[in-house]
Amino acid sequence: MLVVSSREFRDNQKIYLDQVDEGVELFVQRGKGKSYKIVPITENDTILNKEYILTPDEDFNRAITMNELLVGVKEDIREMFRNRRK
């Protein structure tokens, strides 16, 4: 395990990142009570939080086509004009 200041890390990033690639645990200390662990991202990691990744579900199966949407919109417009003439 290696602990360095944020300034030391900033000045020697390549050296420290190479060490992390070799398996060294690296902690960067920044001020009182603020520390960060530097780890490489692997193929198992995701950038997005998993709660934002959607899976196919019944809503997708109920989706309508553009033609179905247009038919519905046209009917809604006709209905609006029918009601307006009354």
Buried (B, 14 or more C-beta within 10 A) or exposed (E): EEEBEBEBBEEEEEEBBEBBEEEEEBEBBEEEEEEEEBEEEEEEEEEEEEEEEEEEEEEEEEEEEEEEEEEEEEEEEEEEEEEEEE
